[in-house]
């Protein structure tokens, strides 16, 4: 499981995908999220603005799992 560090209380899911190097643009993140490829804390999420906080686990189909620190 890869660790992604954030300096704020939370980061939005689309921003997280860019920070983790999964997508390069918000548009790519939007498509990936809408396809149901993202699982946050064992729940599929379709919300682009979902708040990702420290200790959350984000699983991305085809890319693996990430923990926010």
Number of C-alpha atoms within 10 A of each C-alpha: 10 12 13 15 12 15 8 8 9 15 19 14 25 25 20 22 23 15 15 14 10 15 17 13 13 15 11 14 20 18 14 20 21 13 11 14 16 22 17 19 14 11 10 15 18 18 15 17 14 16 16 22 17 16 13 16 21 24 20 19 12 7 9 10 16 18 19 18 13
